Amino acid sequence: MSDLSVFFAQNNLADITEEFIVSERFKDKAGQPVPWKIRSMTEAENEAIRKSATKRIKVKNSGYTTEIDSEEYIARLAVSSVVFPNLKDAALQESYQVKGADALLRKMLLPGEYAALIQKVQELNGFDKDVSELIEEVKN
């Protein structure tokens, strides 16, 4: 049996940050692309994001049901994962003439850049493996 202390909070490597070039268009004074800093999050943070993107929808003759707005969920996941640049900075939002971090992200990036950011955020948070891959890992 393994040592249980490997699961203690102080030994948990959950707070992972990476730098990632989201766009070649944002350059420093030396002309080099500026990397964005992206972080992982806990399932508790993810659950809060998922709940905030869940809408209550009226269903005919049977009351209400809930549905997750997947685009809103993904956008909020990305916003919560981006550490740098600070998407909540009022001056940065004002420079793009938008209000809100998710609106800023959509205004700053080209569609392919946005997709690359979303892919990296999902990868960093463990969403990059499909269920069949996870089953194979568990078997091995």
Solvent accessible surface area in square Angstrom, and as a share of the most:
residue,aa,sasa,rsa
1,M,241,1.08
2,S,85,0.55
3,D,91,0.47
4,L,121,0.60
5,S,34,0.22
6,V,81,0.47
7,F,153,0.64
8,F,97,0.41
9,A,90,0.69
10,Q,141,0.63
11,N,74,0.38
12,N,94,0.48
13,L,152,0.75
14,A,42,0.33
15,D,114,0.59
16,I,79,0.40
17,T,63,0.37
18,E,65,0.29
19,E,124,0.55
20,F,50,0.21
21,I,67,0.34
22,V,8,0.05
23,S,3,0.02
24,E,108,0.49
25,R,119,0.44
26,F,48,0.20
27,K,117,0.50
28,D,68,0.35
29,K,213,0.90
30,A,82,0.64
31,G,36,0.35
32,Q,108,0.48
33,P,35,0.22
34,V,42,0.24
35,P,46,0.29
36,W,6,0.02
37,K,79,0.34
38,I,0,0.00
39,R,58,0.21
40,S,6,0.04
41,M,24,0.11
42,T,69,0.40
43,E,108,0.49
44,A,75,0.58
45,E,62,0.28
46,N,9,0.05
47,E,68,0.31
48,A,61,0.47
49,I,18,0.09
50,R,76,0.28
51,K,136,0.58
52,S,53,0.34
53,A,0,0.00
54,T,45,0.26
55,K,91,0.38
56,R,170,0.62
57,I,66,0.33
58,K,145,0.62
59,V,57,0.33
60,K,181,0.77
61,N,164,0.84
62,S,81,0.52
63,G,36,0.34
64,Y,119,0.45
65,T,64,0.37
66,T,93,0.54
67,E,103,0.46
68,I,77,0.39
69,D,56,0.29
70,S,73,0.47
71,E,131,0.59
72,E,33,0.15
73,Y,30,0.11
74,I,38,0.19
75,A,2,0.01
76,R,80,0.29
77,L,2,0.01
78,A,0,0.00
79,V,21,0.12
80,S,34,0.22
81,S,0,0.00
82,V,14,0.08
83,V,66,0.38
84,F,107,0.45
85,P,21,0.13
86,N,83,0.42
87,L,4,0.02
88,K,144,0.61
89,D,56,0.29
90,A,76,0.59
91,A,72,0.56
92,L,44,0.22
93,Q,25,0.11
94,E,133,0.60
95,S,81,0.52
96,Y,58,0.22
97,Q,163,0.73
98,V,28,0.16
99,K,187,0.79
100,G,29,0.28
101,A,12,0.09
102,D,51,0.26
103,A,36,0.28
104,L,0,0.00
105,L,1,0.00
106,R,113,0.41
107,K,120,0.51
108,M,11,0.05
109,L,12,0.06
110,L,94,0.47
111,P,115,0.72
112,G,54,0.52
113,E,22,0.10
114,Y,46,0.17
115,A,58,0.45
116,A,37,0.29
117,L,0,0.00
118,I,21,0.11
119,Q,124,0.55
120,K,33,0.14
121,V,1,0.01
122,Q,55,0.25
123,E,78,0.35
124,L,19,0.10
125,N,31,0.16
126,G,54,0.52
127,F,100,0.42
128,D,80,0.41
129,K,86,0.36
130,D,82,0.42
131,V,105,0.61
132,S,69,0.44
133,E,90,0.40
134,L,82,0.41
135,I,86,0.44
136,E,91,0.41
137,E,94,0.42
138,V,129,0.74
139,K,145,0.62
140,N,156,0.80
